[in-house]
Amino acid sequence: MAFLSPLMAVLALVAGIFILLKPRLLNYIVAIYLIVVGVLGLIGPGGTIAAVLALVAGIIILVAPGFLNFAVAIYLIVVGVLGLIGAGLSVTALLALIAGILILVMPRLLNYIVAIYLILVGIVGLIAFF
């Protein structure tokens, strides 16, 4: 399952770029991204808590789009904390934690925060793969 890391990095990069190009589709892009990440996380080795959390957040966003800010912020904060606890000081975990907090503090910048987070995670993931 070594193909999952670069696949998830490319997925994050593409989702981040789509959010910048089509901000009106933010709910759908984020929901689909989280659901795909959740499914890929469940079929890959380990990471089941984050995968289940991604699935739940994605479904919540599809069913109740008004909770987008909170669902994304909570997902990012929990994933960031779990990443920092499990892997020590990792760039992606730190990015997730910062992005989640920024969404709670500055919800008007949700599109930009999510897009920049996904693009950075995609770039870091691709750099780590190569």
N, CA, C and O atoms as a GROMACS GRO file, in nm:
protein
  520
    1MET      N    1   0.081  -0.120   0.000
    1MET     CA    2   0.000   0.000   0.000
    1MET      C    3   0.085   0.127   0.000
    1MET      O    4   0.040   0.232   0.045
    2ALA      N    5   0.207   0.118  -0.049
    2ALA     CA    6   0.297   0.233  -0.053
    2ALA      C    7   0.246   0.342  -0.145
    2ALA      O    8   0.290   0.457  -0.135
    3PHE      N    9   0.155   0.310  -0.236
    3PHE     CA   10   0.102   0.408  -0.329
    3PHE      C   11   0.008   0.507  -0.262
    3PHE      O   12  -0.021   0.612  -0.320
    4LEU      N   13  -0.040   0.478  -0.140
    4LEU     CA   14  -0.136   0.565  -0.074
    4LEU      C   15  -0.077   0.700  -0.036
    4LEU      O   16  -0.146   0.801  -0.047
    5SER      N   17   0.047   0.705   0.007
    5SER     CA   18   0.106   0.832   0.049
    5SER      C   19   0.112   0.933  -0.065
    5SER      O   20   0.063   1.045  -0.049
    6PRO      N   21   0.171   0.898  -0.180
    6PRO     CA   22   0.172   0.997  -0.289
    6PRO      C   23   0.032   1.023  -0.345
    6PRO      O   24   0.003   1.134  -0.390
    7LEU      N   25  -0.055   0.923  -0.342
    7LEU     CA   26  -0.192   0.943  -0.389
    7LEU      C   27  -0.265   1.044  -0.302
    7LEU      O   28  -0.334   1.133  -0.353
    8MET      N   29  -0.250   1.031  -0.170
    8MET     CA   30  -0.314   1.125  -0.079
    8MET      C   31  -0.253   1.264  -0.091
    8MET      O   32  -0.324   1.364  -0.077
    9ALA      N   33  -0.124   1.272  -0.117
    9ALA     CA   34  -0.058   1.402  -0.135
    9ALA      C   35  -0.110   1.471  -0.261
    9ALA      O   36  -0.140   1.590  -0.258
   10VAL      N   37  -0.122   1.396  -0.368
   10VAL     CA   38  -0.175   1.453  -0.493
   10VAL      C   39  -0.321   1.493  -0.475
   10VAL      O   40  -0.363   1.598  -0.523
   11LEU      N   41  -0.397   1.411  -0.405
   11LEU     CA   42  -0.536   1.443  -0.377
   11LEU      C   43  -0.548   1.574  -0.299
   11LEU      O   44  -0.633   1.658  -0.331
   12ALA      N   45  -0.464   1.592  -0.198
   12ALA     CA   46  -0.466   1.716  -0.120
   12ALA      C   47  -0.430   1.835  -0.208
   12ALA      O   48  -0.494   1.940  -0.201
   13LEU      N   49  -0.328   1.820  -0.288
   13LEU     CA   50  -0.283   1.928  -0.376
   13LEU      C   51  -0.393   1.968  -0.475
   13LEU      O   52  -0.421   2.086  -0.493
   14VAL      N   53  -0.455   1.871  -0.537
   14VAL     CA   54  -0.562   1.898  -0.634
   14VAL      C   55  -0.682   1.962  -0.564
   14VAL      O   56  -0.740   2.056  -0.617
   15ALA      N   57  -0.720   1.911  -0.448
   15ALA     CA   58  -0.834   1.968  -0.374
   15ALA      C   59  -0.806   2.113  -0.336
   15ALA      O   60  -0.894   2.199  -0.348
   16GLY      N   61  -0.684   2.142  -0.290
   16GLY     CA   62  -0.649   2.279  -0.253
   16GLY      C   63  -0.656   2.374  -0.372
   16GLY      O   64  -0.705   2.486  -0.359
   17ILE      N   65  -0.607   2.328  -0.486
   17ILE     CA   66  -0.611   2.412  -0.606
   17ILE      C   67  -0.755   2.433  -0.652
   17ILE      O   68  -0.792   2.544  -0.690
   18PHE      N   69  -0.837   2.327  -0.649
   18PHE     CA   70  -0.978   2.342  -0.687
   18PHE      C   71  -1.051   2.440  -0.597
   18PHE      O   72  -1.137   2.514  -0.644
   19ILE      N   73  -1.018   2.441  -0.468
   19ILE     CA   74  -1.083   2.535  -0.376
   19ILE      C   75  -1.049   2.678  -0.414
   19ILE      O   76  -1.135   2.766  -0.409
   20LEU      N   77  -0.925   2.702  -0.453
   20LEU     CA   78  -0.887   2.837  -0.496
   20LEU      C   79  -0.955   2.875  -0.628
   20LEU      O   80  -0.992   2.991  -0.647
   21LEU      N   81  -0.972   2.778  -0.719
   21LEU     CA   82  -1.033   2.806  -0.849
   21LEU      C   83  -1.186   2.816  -0.842
   21LEU      O   84  -1.246   2.898  -0.911
   22LYS      N   85  -1.246   2.732  -0.760
   22LYS     CA   86  -1.393   2.726  -0.748
   22LYS      C   87  -1.435   2.734  -0.602
   22LYS      O   88  -1.481   2.634  -0.546
   23PRO      N   89  -1.422   2.850  -0.538
   23PRO     CA   90  -1.453   2.860  -0.394
   23PRO      C   91  -1.598   2.827  -0.359
   23PRO      O   92  -1.626   2.790  -0.246
   24ARG      N   93  -1.689   2.841  -0.454
   24ARG     CA   94  -1.829   2.810  -0.426
   24ARG      C   95  -1.852   2.661  -0.403
   24ARG      O   96  -1.954   2.620  -0.346
   25LEU      N   97  -1.758   2.580  -0.448
   25LEU     CA   98  -1.770   2.434  -0.433
   25LEU      C   99  -1.696   2.384  -0.309
   25LEU      O  100  -1.671   2.264  -0.296
   26LEU      N  101  -1.661   2.474  -0.219
   26LEU     CA  102  -1.582   2.438  -0.101
   26LEU      C  103  -1.643   2.321  -0.025
   26LEU      O  104  -1.572   2.225   0.007
   27ASN      N  105  -1.773   2.327   0.005
   27ASN     CA  106  -1.837   2.219   0.081
   27ASN      C  107  -1.816   2.084   0.015
   27ASN      O  108  -1.776   1.988   0.080
   28TYR      N  109  -1.843   2.078  -0.114
   28TYR     CA  110  -1.833   1.950  -0.185
   28TYR      C  111  -1.689   1.902  -0.197
   28TYR      O  112  -1.661   1.783  -0.179
   29ILE      N  113  -1.600   1.994  -0.226
   29ILE     CA  114  -1.458   1.955  -0.239
   29ILE      C  115  -1.405   1.902  -0.107
   29ILE      O  116  -1.340   1.797  -0.104
   30VAL      N  117  -1.432   1.972   0.001
   30VAL     CA  118  -1.383   1.930   0.133
   30VAL      C  119  -1.450   1.799   0.175
   30VAL      O  120  -1.383   1.709   0.225
   31ALA      N  121  -1.580   1.788   0.154
   31ALA     CA  122  -1.651   1.665   0.192
   31ALA      C  123  -1.597   1.545   0.114
   31ALA      O  124  -1.569   1.441   0.173
   32ILE      N  125  -1.583   1.560  -0.016
   32ILE     CA  126  -1.532   1.449  -0.098
   32ILE      C  127  -1.389   1.416  -0.060
   32ILE      O  128  -1.352   1.299  -0.050
   33TYR      N  129  -1.308   1.519  -0.037
   33TYR     CA  130  -1.169   1.496   0.004
   33TYR      C  131  -1.165   1.416   0.134
   33TYR      O  132  -1.091   1.318   0.144
   34LEU      N  133  -1.243   1.457   0.233
   34LEU     CA  134  -1.241   1.389   0.362
   34LEU      C  135  -1.292   1.245   0.351
   34LEU      O  136  -1.237   1.155   0.414
   35ILE      N  137  -1.395   1.224   0.273
   35ILE     CA  138  -1.447   1.089   0.256
   35ILE      C  139  -1.344   1.000   0.188
   35ILE      O  140  -1.324   0.886   0.229
   36VAL      N  141  -1.280   1.050   0.083
   36VAL     CA  142  -1.177   0.971   0.014
   36VAL      C  143  -1.059   0.943   0.106
   36VAL      O  144  -1.008   0.831   0.109
   37VAL      N  145  -1.017   1.044   0.182
   37VAL     CA  146  -0.907   1.025   0.277
   37VAL      C  147  -0.946   0.921   0.382
   37VAL      O  148  -0.865   0.837   0.420
   38GLY      N  149  -1.070   0.928   0.427
   38GLY     CA  150  -1.118   0.829   0.525
   38GLY      C  151  -1.117   0.688   0.469
   38GLY      O  152  -1.072   0.594   0.536
   39VAL      N  153  -1.167   0.671   0.349
   39VAL     CA  154  -1.170   0.538   0.287
   39VAL      C  155  -1.029   0.488   0.263
   39VAL      O  156  -0.997   0.373   0.294
   40LEU      N  157  -0.943   0.573   0.207
   40LEU     CA  158  -0.804   0.532   0.184
   40LEU      C  159  -0.733   0.500   0.315
   40LEU      O  160  -0.652   0.407   0.321
   41GLY      N  161  -0.764   0.576   0.420
   41GLY     CA  162  -0.704   0.550   0.550
   41GLY      C  163  -0.750   0.418   0.610
   41GLY      O  164  -0.673   0.351   0.679
   42LEU      N  165  -0.873   0.380   0.582
   42LEU     CA  166  -0.924   0.253   0.635
   42LEU      C  167  -0.867   0.132   0.561
   42LEU      O  168  -0.849   0.026   0.620
   43ILE      N  169  -0.838   0.149   0.430
   43ILE     CA  170  -0.782   0.035   0.358
   43ILE      C  171  -0.630   0.029   0.371
   43ILE      O  172  -0.568  -0.074   0.342
   44GLY      N  173  -0.569   0.139   0.416
   44GLY     CA  174  -0.424   0.142   0.435
   44GLY      C  175  -0.386   0.095   0.574
   44GLY      O  176  -0.473   0.068   0.657
   45PRO      N  177  -0.256   0.084   0.599
   45PRO     CA  178  -0.210   0.038   0.730
   45PRO      C  179  -0.224   0.147   0.838
   45PRO      O  180  -0.183   0.262   0.816
   46GLY      N  181  -0.280   0.112   0.952
   46GLY     CA  182  -0.288   0.202   1.067
   46GLY      C  183  -0.373   0.325   1.039
   46GLY      O  184  -0.436   0.335   0.934
   47GLY      N  185  -0.374   0.418   1.134
   47GLY     CA  186  -0.443   0.545   1.116
   47GLY      C  187  -0.594   0.537   1.114
   47GLY      O  188  -0.659   0.624   1.055
   48THR      N  189  -0.651   0.437   1.176
   48THR     CA  190  -0.796   0.418   1.167
   48THR      C  191  -0.874   0.528   1.239
   48THR      O  192  -0.984   0.562   1.196
   49ILE      N  193  -0.822   0.583   1.347
   49ILE     CA  194  -0.894   0.689   1.418
   49ILE      C  195  -0.907   0.812   1.328
   49ILE      O  196  -1.016   0.868   1.316
   50ALA      N  197  -0.799   0.853   1.266
   50ALA     CA  198  -0.803   0.968   1.176
   50ALA      C  199  -0.890   0.938   1.054
   50ALA      O  200  -0.960   1.027   1.005
   51ALA      N  201  -0.887   0.815   1.006
   51ALA     CA  202  -0.968   0.777   0.889
   51ALA      C  203  -1.116   0.784   0.923
   51ALA      O  204  -1.195   0.837   0.845
   52VAL      N  205  -1.154   0.729   1.036
   52VAL     CA  206  -1.295   0.733   1.078
   52VAL      C  207  -1.337   0.878   1.101
   52VAL      O  208  -1.448   0.916   1.062
   53LEU      N  209  -1.253   0.956   1.162
   53LEU     CA  210  -1.283   1.097   1.185
   53LEU      C  211  -1.302   1.171   1.053
   53LEU      O  212  -1.392   1.254   1.041
   54ALA      N  213  -1.218   1.142   0.954
   54ALA     CA  214  -1.232   1.205   0.822
   54ALA      C  215  -1.365   1.167   0.758
   54ALA      O  216  -1.434   1.252   0.702
   55LEU      N  217  -1.401   1.039   0.766
   55LEU     CA  218  -1.529   0.994   0.711
   55LEU      C  219  -1.647   1.064   0.777
   55LEU      O  220  -1.739   1.111   0.710
   56VAL      N  221  -1.644   1.070   0.909
   56VAL     CA  222  -1.753   1.134   0.983
   56VAL      C  223  -1.762   1.282   0.947
   56VAL      O  224  -1.871   1.333   0.922
   57ALA      N  225  -1.648   1.350   0.944
   57ALA     CA  226  -1.648   1.493   0.910
   57ALA      C  227  -1.699   1.514   0.768
   57ALA      O  228  -1.778   1.606   0.744
   58GLY      N  229  -1.656   1.432   0.674
   58GLY     CA  230  -1.702   1.445   0.536
   58GLY      C  231  -1.851   1.425   0.523
   58GLY      O  232  -1.918   1.498   0.450
   59ILE      N  233  -1.904   1.326   0.592
   59ILE     CA  234  -2.048   1.299   0.587
   59ILE      C  235  -2.125   1.413   0.653
   59ILE      O  236  -2.229   1.455   0.602
   60ILE      N  237  -2.077   1.463   0.765
   60ILE     CA  238  -2.142   1.576   0.832
   60ILE      C  239  -2.150   1.697   0.739
   60ILE      O  240  -2.252   1.764   0.732
   61ILE      N  241  -2.041   1.724   0.667
   61ILE     CA  242  -2.038   1.838   0.577
   61ILE      C  243  -2.138   1.821   0.463
   61ILE      O  244  -2.202   1.917   0.422
   62LEU      N  245  -2.152   1.698   0.412
   62LEU     CA  246  -2.250   1.674   0.305
   62LEU      C  247  -2.394   1.688   0.355
   62LEU      O  248  -2.479   1.745   0.287
   63VAL      N  249  -2.419   1.636   0.475
   63VAL     CA  250  -2.555   1.636   0.530
   63VAL      C  251  -2.593   1.772   0.587
   63VAL      O  252  -2.707   1.816   0.569
   64ALA      N  253  -2.500   1.838   0.654
   64ALA     CA  254  -2.528   1.966   0.719
   64ALA      C  255  -2.417   2.066   0.685
   64ALA      O  256  -2.326   2.087   0.765
   65PRO      N  257  -2.423   2.127   0.566
   65PRO     CA  258  -2.315   2.216   0.522
   65PRO      C  259  -2.290   2.335   0.615
   65PRO      O  260  -2.183   2.395   0.611
   66GLY      N  261  -2.386   2.368   0.698
   66GLY     CA  262  -2.369   2.479   0.792
   66GLY      C  263  -2.264   2.451   0.898
   66GLY      O  264  -2.214   2.544   0.962
   67PHE      N  265  -2.230   2.325   0.915
   67PHE     CA  266  -2.129   2.287   1.014
   67PHE      C  267  -1.989   2.275   0.954
   67PHE      O  268  -1.899   2.221   1.017
   68LEU      N  269  -1.971   2.324   0.832
   68LEU     CA  270  -1.843   2.310   0.763
   68LEU      C  271  -1.727   2.362   0.846
   68LEU      O  272  -1.628   2.291   0.866
   69ASN      N  273  -1.738   2.485   0.895
   69ASN     CA  274  -1.629   2.544   0.974
   69ASN      C  275  -1.592   2.456   1.093
   69ASN      O  276  -1.475   2.424   1.114
   70PHE      N  277  -1.692   2.419   1.170
   70PHE     CA  278  -1.666   2.342   1.291
   70PHE      C  279  -1.615   2.202   1.259
   70PHE      O  280  -1.522   2.153   1.324
   71ALA      N  281  -1.675   2.138   1.160
   71ALA     CA  282  -1.632   2.002   1.125
   71ALA      C  283  -1.487   2.001   1.078
   71ALA      O  284  -1.409   1.915   1.119
   72VAL      N  285  -1.451   2.095   0.993
   72VAL     CA  286  -1.314   2.102   0.942
   72VAL      C  287  -1.218   2.140   1.053
   72VAL      O  288  -1.111   2.079   1.067
   73ALA      N  289  -1.254   2.240   1.132
   73ALA     CA  290  -1.166   2.286   1.240
   73ALA      C  291  -1.141   2.174   1.342
   73ALA      O  292  -1.027   2.149   1.380
   74ILE      N  293  -1.246   2.108   1.384
   74ILE     CA  294  -1.230   2.000   1.483
   74ILE      C  295  -1.150   1.885   1.424
   74ILE      O  296  -1.063   1.829   1.490
   75TYR      N  297  -1.179   1.850   1.298
   75TYR     CA  298  -1.102   1.744   1.232
   75TYR      C  299  -0.954   1.779   1.230
   75TYR      O  300  -0.870   1.697   1.266
   76LEU      N  301  -0.921   1.900   1.186
   76LEU     CA  302  -0.781   1.939   1.176
   76LEU      C  303  -0.712   1.945   1.312
   76LEU      O  304  -0.597   1.902   1.326
   77ILE      N  305  -0.781   1.996   1.412
   77ILE     CA  306  -0.721   2.004   1.545
   77ILE      C  307  -0.695   1.864   1.601
   77ILE      O  308  -0.587   1.838   1.653
   78VAL      N  309  -0.794   1.776   1.590
   78VAL     CA  310  -0.776   1.640   1.643
   78VAL      C  311  -0.666   1.567   1.567
   78VAL      O  312  -0.582   1.500   1.628
   79VAL      N  313  -0.666   1.578   1.434
   79VAL     CA  314  -0.563   1.512   1.354
   79VAL      C  315  -0.426   1.570   1.388
   79VAL      O  316  -0.327   1.497   1.395
   80GLY      N  317  -0.420   1.701   1.408
   80GLY     CA  318  -0.293   1.764   1.446
   80GLY      C  319  -0.242   1.714   1.580
   80GLY      O  320  -0.125   1.682   1.594
   81VAL      N  321  -0.330   1.709   1.678
   81VAL     CA  322  -0.291   1.662   1.811
   81VAL      C  323  -0.252   1.514   1.806
   81VAL      O  324  -0.150   1.475   1.864
   82LEU      N  325  -0.331   1.432   1.737
   82LEU     CA  326  -0.297   1.290   1.726
   82LEU      C  327  -0.163   1.272   1.655
   82LEU      O  328  -0.083   1.186   1.693
   83GLY      N  329  -0.140   1.351   1.552
   83GLY     CA  330  -0.014   1.343   1.479
   83GLY      C  331   0.104   1.383   1.565
   83GLY      O  332   0.210   1.321   1.558
   84LEU      N  333   0.087   1.488   1.645
   84LEU     CA  334   0.196   1.533   1.732
   84LEU      C  335   0.223   1.433   1.843
   84LEU      O  336   0.337   1.412   1.883
   85ILE      N  337   0.118   1.371   1.894
   85ILE     CA  338   0.136   1.270   1.999
   85ILE      C  339   0.201   1.145   1.942
   85ILE      O  340   0.292   1.088   2.003
   86GLY      N  341   0.154   1.102   1.825
   86GLY     CA  342   0.203   0.977   1.767
   86GLY      C  343   0.338   0.987   1.699
   86GLY      O  344   0.418   0.894   1.709
   87ALA      N  345   0.364   1.097   1.631
   87ALA     CA  346   0.486   1.106   1.550
   87ALA      C  347   0.585   1.209   1.601
   87ALA      O  348   0.687   1.234   1.537
   88GLY      N  349   0.556   1.268   1.713
   88GLY     CA  350   0.644   1.376   1.759
   88GLY      C  351   0.615   1.502   1.681
   88GLY      O  352   0.502   1.524   1.639
   89LEU      N  353   0.715   1.582   1.661
   89LEU     CA  354   0.697   1.708   1.590
   89LEU      C  355   0.701   1.683   1.439
   89LEU      O  356   0.809   1.675   1.380
   90SER      N  357   0.583   1.672   1.377
   90SER     CA  358   0.577   1.651   1.232
   90SER      C  359   0.518   1.775   1.167
   90SER      O  360   0.434   1.843   1.225
   91VAL      N  361   0.562   1.804   1.047
   91VAL     CA  362   0.519   1.923   0.976
   91VAL      C  363   0.370   1.918   0.946
   91VAL      O  364   0.299   2.016   0.967
   92THR      N  365   0.321   1.805   0.897
   92THR     CA  366   0.180   1.796   0.861
   92THR      C  367   0.088   1.806   0.984
   92THR      O  368  -0.018   1.867   0.977
   93ALA      N  369   0.130   1.747   1.094
   93ALA     CA  370   0.050   1.757   1.216
   93ALA      C  371   0.046   1.901   1.266
   93ALA      O  372  -0.059   1.950   1.309
   94LEU      N  373   0.158   1.967   1.261
   94LEU     CA  374   0.164   2.107   1.302
   94LEU      C  375   0.081   2.195   1.210
   94LEU      O  376   0.011   2.285   1.257
   95LEU      N  377   0.086   2.170   1.081
   95LEU     CA  378   0.004   2.245   0.984
   95LEU      C  379  -0.144   2.225   1.012
   95LEU      O  380  -0.222   2.320   1.007
   96ALA      N  381  -0.184   2.102   1.042
   96ALA     CA  382  -0.324   2.071   1.070
   96ALA      C  383  -0.371   2.145   1.195
   96ALA      O  384  -0.479   2.204   1.196
   97LEU      N  385  -0.290   2.142   1.298
   97LEU     CA  386  -0.326   2.209   1.423
   97LEU      C  387  -0.340   2.360   1.403
   97LEU      O  388  -0.436   2.421   1.449
   98ILE      N  389  -0.244   2.419   1.335
   98ILE     CA  390  -0.248   2.564   1.309
   98ILE      C  391  -0.368   2.600   1.223
   98ILE      O  392  -0.439   2.696   1.252
   99ALA      N  393  -0.393   2.522   1.116
   99ALA     CA  394  -0.506   2.550   1.028
   99ALA      C  395  -0.638   2.538   1.104
   99ALA      O  396  -0.727   2.622   1.086
  100GLY      N  397  -0.653   2.436   1.187
  100GLY     CA  398  -0.775   2.419   1.264
  100GLY      C  399  -0.801   2.535   1.358
  100GLY      O  400  -0.914   2.582   1.370
  101ILE      N  401  -0.698   2.580   1.425
  101ILE     CA  402  -0.712   2.695   1.517
  101ILE      C  403  -0.745   2.822   1.439
  101ILE      O  404  -0.831   2.900   1.480
  102LEU      N  405  -0.678   2.842   1.326
  102LEU     CA  406  -0.704   2.960   1.243
  102LEU      C  407  -0.849   2.963   1.193
  102LEU      O  408  -0.909   3.070   1.186
  103ILE      N  409  -0.904   2.848   1.160
  103ILE     CA  410  -1.042   2.842   1.114
  103ILE      C  411  -1.137   2.886   1.225
  103ILE      O  412  -1.236   2.956   1.200
  104LEU      N  413  -1.108   2.845   1.348
  104LEU     CA  414  -1.193   2.886   1.460
  104LEU      C  415  -1.179   3.035   1.490
  104LEU      O  416  -1.277   3.101   1.526
  105VAL      N  417  -1.058   3.088   1.474
  105VAL     CA  418  -1.032   3.229   1.506
  105VAL      C  419  -1.076   3.322   1.392
  105VAL      O  420  -1.129   3.430   1.417
  106MET      N  421  -1.054   3.278   1.267
  106MET     CA  422  -1.087   3.361   1.151
  106MET      C  423  -1.172   3.283   1.051
  106MET      O  424  -1.124   3.248   0.944
  107PRO      N  425  -1.298   3.256   1.084
  107PRO     CA  426  -1.382   3.172   0.998
  107PRO      C  427  -1.407   3.232   0.859
  107PRO      O  428  -1.437   3.157   0.766
  108ARG      N  429  -1.394   3.363   0.844
  108ARG     CA  430  -1.416   3.425   0.713
  108ARG      C  431  -1.309   3.386   0.612
  108ARG      O  432  -1.330   3.397   0.491
  109LEU      N  433  -1.196   3.340   0.661
  109LEU     CA  434  -1.085   3.301   0.573
  109LEU      C  435  -1.082   3.151   0.549
  109LEU      O  436  -0.979   3.096   0.508
  110LEU      N  437  -1.193   3.085   0.574
  110LEU     CA  438  -1.199   2.938   0.564
  110LEU      C  439  -1.146   2.887   0.430
  110LEU      O  440  -1.062   2.797   0.427
  111ASN      N  441  -1.194   2.944   0.320
  111ASN     CA  442  -1.150   2.898   0.187
  111ASN      C  443  -0.999   2.902   0.175
  111ASN      O  444  -0.937   2.804   0.133
  112TYR      N  445  -0.940   3.015   0.211
  112TYR     CA  446  -0.795   3.031   0.195
  112TYR      C  447  -0.717   2.942   0.291
  112TYR      O  448  -0.615   2.883   0.253
  113ILE      N  449  -0.764   2.931   0.414
  113ILE     CA  450  -0.694   2.848   0.512
  113ILE      C  451  -0.696   2.702   0.467
  113ILE      O  452  -0.592   2.635   0.469
  114VAL      N  453  -0.812   2.653   0.426
  114VAL     CA  454  -0.822   2.514   0.384
  114VAL      C  455  -0.741   2.490   0.257
  114VAL      O  456  -0.670   2.390   0.246
  115ALA      N  457  -0.752   2.582   0.161
  115ALA     CA  458  -0.678   2.566   0.035
  115ALA      C  459  -0.528   2.566   0.059
  115ALA      O  460  -0.457   2.480   0.007
  116ILE      N  461  -0.479   2.660   0.137
  116ILE     CA  462  -0.335   2.668   0.164
  116ILE      C  463  -0.290   2.546   0.243
  116ILE      O  464  -0.184   2.490   0.215
  117TYR      N  465  -0.370   2.504   0.340
  117TYR     CA  466  -0.336   2.383   0.417
  117TYR      C  467  -0.322   2.262   0.325
  117TYR      O  468  -0.224   2.189   0.332
  118LEU      N  469  -0.422   2.242   0.238
  118LEU     CA  470  -0.419   2.124   0.150
  118LEU      C  471  -0.302   2.130   0.052
  118LEU      O  472  -0.237   2.029   0.026
  119ILE      N  473  -0.275   2.247  -0.002
  119ILE     CA  474  -0.163   2.260  -0.095
  119ILE      C  475  -0.031   2.232  -0.024
  119ILE      O  476   0.054   2.161  -0.077
  120LEU      N  477  -0.014   2.287   0.096
  120LEU     CA  478   0.110   2.262   0.171
  120LEU      C  479   0.125   2.115   0.209
  120LEU      O  480   0.234   2.059   0.199
  121VAL      N  481   0.016   2.053   0.253
  121VAL     CA  482   0.020   1.911   0.288
  121VAL      C  483   0.053   1.828   0.165
  121VAL      O  484   0.129   1.731   0.173
  122GLY      N  485  -0.005   1.864   0.052
  122GLY     CA  486   0.026   1.793  -0.072
  122GLY      C  487   0.172   1.806  -0.111
  122GLY      O  488   0.235   1.707  -0.150
  123ILE      N  489   0.226   1.926  -0.101
  123ILE     CA  490   0.367   1.948  -0.135
  123ILE      C  491   0.458   1.873  -0.039
  123ILE      O  492   0.553   1.806  -0.081
  124VAL      N  493   0.429   1.883   0.092
  124VAL     CA  494   0.512   1.813   0.192
  124VAL      C  495   0.504   1.662   0.170
  124VAL      O  496   0.605   1.592   0.180
  125GLY      N  497   0.386   1.611   0.139
  125GLY     CA  498   0.370   1.468   0.114
  125GLY      C  499   0.446   1.421  -0.008
  125GLY      O  500   0.504   1.313  -0.008
  126LEU      N  501   0.445   1.502  -0.113
  126LEU     CA  502   0.519   1.464  -0.233
  126LEU      C  503   0.669   1.473  -0.211
  126LEU      O  504   0.744   1.389  -0.261
  127ILE      N  505   0.714   1.574  -0.138
  127ILE     CA  506   0.857   1.587  -0.108
  127ILE      C  507   0.903   1.469  -0.024
  127ILE      O  508   1.011   1.414  -0.047
  128ALA      N  509   0.822   1.431   0.074
  128ALA     CA  510   0.860   1.318   0.161
  128ALA      C  511   0.864   1.187   0.082
  128ALA      O  512   0.943   1.098   0.114
  129PHE      N  513   0.780   1.175  -0.021
  129PHE     CA  514   0.780   1.052  -0.101
  129PHE      C  515   0.903   1.042  -0.189
  129PHE      O  516   0.959   0.935  -0.208
  130PHE      N  517   0.943   1.155  -0.244
  130PHE     CA  518   1.060   1.153  -0.334
  130PHE      C  519   1.182   1.186  -0.255
  130PHE      O  520   1.292   1.190  -0.310
   0.00000   0.00000   0.00000
